[in-house]
Amino acid sequence: MNAQLALEPMARSPRRALSAHALSPASVGNVGVGFDILGHSVAGAGDRAEVRRIDEPVVRIAAIKGCVEDLPLDAAKNTAGMALMALRKALGLRHGFELVLHKGIALGSGMGGSASSCVAALVAANALLERPLLAESLYGFALEGEAVASGGRHGDNVGPMLLGGLVLATRDRLVRVPVPDAWHCALVHPHMVLETRKARAALAGAYELKEFVAQSANLSLVLAGCWRGDAALVREGLSDVLVEPRRAPLIPGFARVKQAAMDHRALGASISGAGPSVFGWFERREEAQAAAAAMAAAFADAGMASDVLVSPINGPAAALVPAEQDA
């Protein structure tokens, strides 16, 4: 799926709608071994966007509601707003969009909160086009939006939100990676904020070539294991030797939380996105549920309450939803 092939439309909509609502799920970015290029969607949390077509050739953010409200209403400074601005510019649209965001994912959570907003807005706005685009053709616009929050165009969150499941997201291409349906993720979000820019600052410094070689080997094992449905390969490879050691000190109790996952037969566990959320992969939902409880208890021992999600690794993609459905 080459994002530069880009603006290939779906069939022409028989009737042009004036408004649409879309829900985009949370995500696990990086998946430990795939910094900035690998992620998967997570069921159970997400952001919802209401988009209305307007005659003015602008993008206007009317309101932001939900668990986060103090975000910029200036479209150029908002991930969702910038994504819609990029869509308008690329397609040469004469009309504009008015947007209301319903935040269901906390910012600085390591669950793709900024990405979820821009993907939900794009999916809703896309439904209002005379000739809606394919989901993968929205990728470049989502990257433009994500860059507002993170300072870079990386697709490990927006890619899986657009396609669902586990996705390899390079600069120009999205590749859906098959994963056995039985495999599940436990995702535990402690009640603290870790800003993406701060987490990225922790990565400054020198790296040794052997670290890159080891990380490349681990990523290869994980991808091969997913494609073959071979849990042993994933278990051997799902270990972040490059980024996790530098970010772990930013998350109180991280070592005990990770160990709780491993004690419950995790295929591997690490930091979700920039943190502070922690994830583990499991062969069965029951294992993920038991591990999630133990991981939350470990965070409690560190003095933090947490929220727990258990989801198939083959999580949902962003999609249109009824107007009354909340994130």
C-alpha positions in Angstrom: 0.0 0.0 0.0 2.0 2.9 -1.2 0.9 6.2 0.2 2.5 8.1 -2.7 0.0 6.3 -5.0 -2.0 8.3 -3.3 -5.2 9.9 -4.0 -7.1 6.9 -5.4 -10.7 7.4 -4.7 -13.4 4.9 -3.7 -16.6 4.8 -5.6 -18.5 8.1 -5.9 -20.9 8.7 -3.1 -24.5 8.6 -4.4 -25.5 11.4 -2.0 -23.2 14.0 -0.5 -23.6 14.2 3.3 -23.2 17.4 5.2 -21.8 15.9 8.4 -20.2 12.7 9.6 -18.9 11.2 12.8 -15.9 8.8 13.1 -14.2 7.0 15.9 -10.5 6.2 15.9 -9.0 3.6 18.4 -6.1 3.9 20.7 -2.8 2.3 19.7 0.4 0.8 20.9 3.2 2.6 19.1 6.7 1.2 18.5 5.7 -2.3 19.9 9.1 -2.1 21.6 11.2 -3.2 18.7 9.8 -1.0 15.9 10.6 2.5 16.9 8.4 4.9 14.9 7.5 2.3 12.3 5.5 -0.5 14.0 2.2 -0.2 15.9 -1.1 -1.9 16.5 -4.6 -0.6 17.3 -6.3 -1.2 20.6 -10.0 -1.7 21.2 -11.7 -0.1 24.1 -10.6 3.6 23.9 -10.6 6.2 21.2 -11.3 9.7 20.0 -14.4 10.7 18.1 -14.7 13.5 15.6 -17.8 15.3 14.3 -17.0 17.0 11.0 -19.4 19.3 9.2 -18.9 20.5 5.6 -19.1 24.3 5.4 -19.0 26.7 2.5 -16.1 28.8 3.8 -12.7 27.5 2.5 -11.3 27.0 6.0 -10.9 24.5 8.7 -12.5 25.6 11.9 -12.4 23.8 15.3 -15.7 24.6 17.0 -15.1 22.7 20.3 -13.0 20.1 22.1 -14.7 18.0 24.7 -14.1 14.9 26.8 -11.1 13.9 28.9 -8.9 16.6 27.4 -10.3 20.1 26.7 -7.3 22.5 26.8 -6.0 21.9 23.3 -5.5 24.5 20.6 -8.6 25.6 18.7 -6.3 27.1 16.0 -6.4 24.5 13.3 -2.8 24.9 12.3 -1.7 24.1 15.9 -4.0 21.1 16.4 -3.3 17.6 15.0 -6.8 17.1 13.7 -7.0 20.6 12.3 -3.7 20.3 10.5 -4.7 17.0 9.0 -7.8 18.5 7.5 -5.9 21.5 6.2 -3.5 19.1 4.4 -6.4 17.2 2.9 -8.1 20.4 1.6 -4.8 21.6 0.1 -3.9 18.4 -1.6 -7.4 17.9 -3.1 -7.9 21.6 -3.9 -11.2 21.7 -2.1 -13.3 24.8 -2.4 -15.3 24.0 0.7 -14.1 23.8 4.3 -14.7 21.7 7.4 -15.9 22.5 10.9 -14.8 20.1 13.6 -15.8 19.0 17.1 -13.5 16.6 18.9 -14.5 14.3 21.7 -11.3 13.1 23.4 -11.4 9.7 24.9 -7.6 9.2 25.1 -5.5 11.2 27.5 -2.6 13.1 26.0 0.9 12.0 27.1 -0.5 8.5 27.8 1.5 6.5 25.2 -1.8 5.4 23.6 -1.7 7.5 20.5 -4.0 10.3 21.7 -2.8 13.0 19.3 -2.9 10.5 16.3 -6.4 9.3 17.2 -7.8 12.8 16.9 -6.3 13.5 13.4 -7.3 10.0 12.1 -10.9 10.3 13.4 -11.2 13.8 11.8 -9.8 12.5 8.5 -12.1 9.5 8.3 -15.2 11.7 9.0 -14.1 14.4 6.5 -13.3 11.8 3.9 -16.9 10.6 4.1 -18.1 14.0 3.1 -16.1 14.1 -0.2 -17.8 13.6 -3.5 -15.3 10.8 -4.1 -14.0 9.5 -0.8 -10.4 8.2 -0.7 -9.1 4.8 0.3 -8.0 4.6 3.9 -4.3 4.2 3.0 -4.6 7.4 0.9 -5.3 9.3 4.1 -1.9 8.3 5.5 0.1 11.4 4.3 -2.5 13.8 5.7 -2.4 11.9 9.1 1.4 12.3 9.2 1.0 16.0 8.7 -1.3 16.1 11.7 0.8 13.9 13.9 3.9 16.1 13.2 2.1 19.0 15.1 2.2 17.1 18.3 5.4 15.0 18.0 7.6 17.2 15.8 8.1 14.4 13.3 6.3 12.5 10.6 6.1 9.0 12.0 3.3 6.5 11.3 3.5 3.9 14.1 0.2 5.3 15.6 -1.7 6.6 12.6 -1.0 3.6 10.4 -2.7 1.0 12.6 -5.5 3.4 13.3 -6.2 3.7 9.6 -5.9 0.0 8.7 -6.5 -1.8 12.0 -4.4 -4.5 13.6 -0.6 -4.6 13.4 0.9 -2.3 10.8 4.4 -1.6 9.5 4.4 2.1 8.7 7.3 3.5 6.7 7.6 7.0 5.3 5.5 6.2 2.2 3.9 2.8 2.8 1.6 0.9 5.1 1.8 -2.9 5.4 -0.7 -4.8 7.4 1.1 -7.6 9.3 -1.0 -10.7 10.0 -1.3 -11.8 13.6 -3.2 -14.9 14.9 -6.7 -13.8 16.1 -6.1 -15.4 19.5 -3.2 -13.2 20.4 -4.1 -10.4 22.8 -2.5 -7.3 24.3 -2.7 -6.1 27.9 -2.3 -2.3 28.0 -2.0 -0.5 31.3 -2.1 3.3 31.6 -0.9 4.8 34.9 -2.4 8.1 35.9 0.5 10.3 34.9 1.5 12.4 31.9 4.7 11.8 29.9 5.0 14.3 27.1 6.2 12.8 23.8 8.8 15.5 23.3 10.2 14.8 26.8 10.3 11.1 26.1 12.1 11.8 22.8 14.6 14.0 24.6 15.6 11.0 26.7 16.9 9.3 23.6 19.6 11.9 22.9 23.1 10.6 23.1 25.4 8.1 21.5 24.4 4.6 20.4 26.6 1.6 19.6 26.3 -0.2 16.3 25.8 -3.5 18.2 22.6 -2.0 19.7 21.2 -1.3 16.2 22.1 -4.8 15.0 20.4 -6.4 18.0 17.3 -4.3 17.6 17.1 -5.1 13.9 17.4 -8.8 14.7 14.6 -8.6 17.3 12.3 -6.7 14.9 12.9 -9.3 12.2 12.0 -12.1 14.6 8.8 -10.4 15.7 7.7 -9.8 12.1 8.5 -13.3 11.0 6.8 -14.8 14.0 3.6 -12.8 13.4 3.5 -13.8 9.7 4.1 -17.5 10.6 1.9 -17.4 13.7 5.0 -18.7 15.6 4.8 -17.5 19.2 8.3 -18.8 19.9 9.9 -16.5 17.4 8.0 -13.5 18.8 9.0 -14.5 22.3 12.6 -14.6 21.3 12.5 -11.2 19.5 10.1 -9.0 21.5 12.7 -7.2 23.6 13.6 -3.5 23.1 17.3 -3.1 23.7 17.5 0.4 22.1 14.9 2.7 23.4 13.4 1.1 26.6 16.6 1.3 28.7 16.6 5.1 28.1 13.0 5.7 28.8 12.3 3.3 31.6 13.6 5.7 34.3 10.8 8.1 33.3 8.1 5.6 34.4 7.9 4.9 38.2 7.7 1.2 38.9 8.3 0.2 35.2 10.6 -2.7 36.0 8.0 -4.3 38.3 5.1 -3.7 35.9 7.1 -5.3 33.1 8.0 -8.3 35.3 4.4 -8.8 36.2 3.6 -9.2 32.5 6.5 -11.6 32.0 5.4 -13.6 35.0 2.1 -14.2 33.3 3.6 -15.8 30.2 3.9 -12.6 28.1 5.5 -13.0 24.7 7.2 -9.7 25.6 6.4 -6.5 27.3 7.6 -2.9 26.9 6.7 0.8 26.9 3.7 1.7 24.7 4.7 4.6 22.4 6.5 7.3 24.4 5.0 6.0 27.6 4.0 5.9 30.4 1.6 3.1 29.4 3.1 -0.4 29.4 1.9 -3.3 27.2 2.4 -7.0 27.0 1.6 -9.5 24.3 -0.1 -12.9 25.1 -1.2 -16.0 23.2 -4.6 -16.0 24.9 -7.0 -13.4 26.1 -7.2 -15.1 29.6 -3.5 -14.7 30.1 -3.7 -11.0 29.0 -6.5 -10.4 31.5 -4.6 -12.0 34.4 -1.5 -10.1 33.5 -3.3 -6.8 33.2 -4.5 -7.1 36.8 -1.0 -7.9 38.0 0.5 -5.0 36.0 -2.1 -2.6 37.5 -1.2 -3.9 41.0 2.5 -3.2 40.3 1.7 0.4 39.3 -0.4 0.7 42.5 2.7 -0.4 44.5 4.5 2.5 42.9 1.8 4.8 44.1 -0.2 5.2 40.9 -3.8 4.2 39.9 -4.1 3.0 36.4 -6.6 2.1 33.6 -6.5 -1.3 31.9 -7.4 -2.4 28.4 -7.3 -5.9 27.0 -7.6 -6.1 23.2 -6.9 -8.4 20.3 -3.6 -7.4 18.6 -5.8 -7.4 15.5 -7.6 -4.4 16.9 -10.1 -2.2 15.0 -9.6 0.4 12.4 -11.1 3.9 12.5 -14.6 4.0 11.2 -17.7 6.0 10.8 -20.1 5.8 13.8 -23.6 7.0 14.6 -23.8 10.5 15.9 -24.8 9.5 19.4 -21.8 7.1 19.9 -19.1 8.4 22.2 -15.5 7.4 22.4 
